[in-house]
Amino acid sequence: MKPLLIRQWMVIGMLIVLILPRLFYEIPGLFDRYVLENDNYSRQQTAMNDLLREVGGTDVARWSEPAWQAGIEKKIAASRSGIVLLDAQGRDMYRFNPSGSESAAQREIVIMEKGQLRGKALIYAPKQTSELATAFAFITGMIAILFIGFQIGRVVVKPLEAMSAAARRIAGGDLDFQLPKSTVMEVADVRTAFQAMGKGLRESLIRQSVLEEERRFFISSIAHDLRTPLFALRGFLTRLERGGNPEKTARYAAICSKKAEQLEHLVSDLFSYGQMSSLEQLLRPKQLDIGSLFEDIATEYLLQAREKGIELTYDAADESGELLGDAHLLRRAIGNLIDNALRYTPAKGSITIRLHMEKSRACFTVEDSGPGIPEQQLSHVFDAFYRGDDSRNPENGGTGLGLTIARRIIRAHNGDLQVGNRSSQGGAVFTGWIE
């Protein structure tokens, strides 16, 4: 049923209260008169016709005789009719009008003699009252009132009470509520808005819970990653303070330098990760030669790869093309992929960087000959602070932010980054594209 306005419900209710009782009041009389052809009604009409003939056939001069009037009264007593006899001047000559007769005459006869008005007779019929009709009208009126009250309670009062109860539950932190439907448009609109508010609050609480969980994980991860190198750095600095032979001193100094480098790397990654939420504001796109950019990145890491005994190969097949992008951020993203490959590729292993153009986008891969990524971990490698190494040892696993940063930068350039394993030789393969 289509919802109606409150004004329309009020009009319908008033029409029901006004029309139904009157209709049920008239139905018994009409049924009695036209369907059952009530005998009393027929006798009354016959008596009135007889009375008219009696009055019309009598000389007007006799209308004032007591004996004649007494006879007339006997004839009209059975039918409970009324009669008024008027002379030529309209004055009452005789009146017998019992209580209950209609105020308007049902029959009228005018007595003329030689063209002159001699008198007038008015016959009144009694009111057709029915106790059954009155009872029907009263019962119908009560039913109409009860029905309207029930409908108001169902479509207005009950939904409003439910909304009031839901508001108290929301105030107590309970957002699980259901509201009854209503065919009143205003109430239905409020119900829809109330449910939308409840849904929004539930979603907001879920988001808040997820963010809070991420915040706790973020803080604990930072604390863990900062504590590990700091603890080692403090220990070796203490040994340096105690002094020792030059060989140990040099080794301790090298370890302290490495730990400081790890801390610097962690702080740099944390800073970049913190800026990822406003990456659109950081992006400074310009026309750039994507082939030259990848060649420069590969050249930067060539010396580091040689130091670890790893063969780094760049294969672009003389591909070149211009794209709109931020060279600094793209250098960071591809560099993070190469860093990850260098970290997991053993000595005498290989890393291959490939680049080729497909229509208006540049596709690239970074693959290594390391141990690869376990299948159950493939879907998590881009999660912040995730490492395949459960011990979160920075010696092997980095900070856990490099791949997250790389993927967000690639996606900011209308591309994407995916990960898999090489099927035959083993090792991880990162595949991406930018437009």
Secondary structure, DSSP 8 states (H G I E B T S, - for coil): ---B-HHHHHHHHHHHHHHHHHHHHHHHHHIIIIIS--HHHHHHHHHHHHHHHHHHTS-GGGGG-HHHHHHHHHHHHTTT-EEEEEETTS-EEEEE--TTB-SS-SEEEEEEETTEEEEEEEEE-B----HHHHHHHHHHHHHHHHHHHHHHIIIIIHHHHHHHHHHHHHHTT---------SBHHHHHHHHHHHHHHHHHHHHHHHHHHHHHHHHHHHHHHHHHHHHHHHHHHHHHHHHHH---HHHHHHHHHHHHHHHHHHHHHHHHHHHHHHGGGHHHH---EEEEHHHHHHHHHHHHHHHHHHTT-EEEEE-TT---EEEE-HHHHHHHHHHHHHHHHHH--TT-EEEEEEEEETTEEEEEEEE-S----GGGGGGTTSTT--SSTT--HHHH--S-HHHHHHHHHHHTT-EEEEEE-SSS--EEEEEEE-
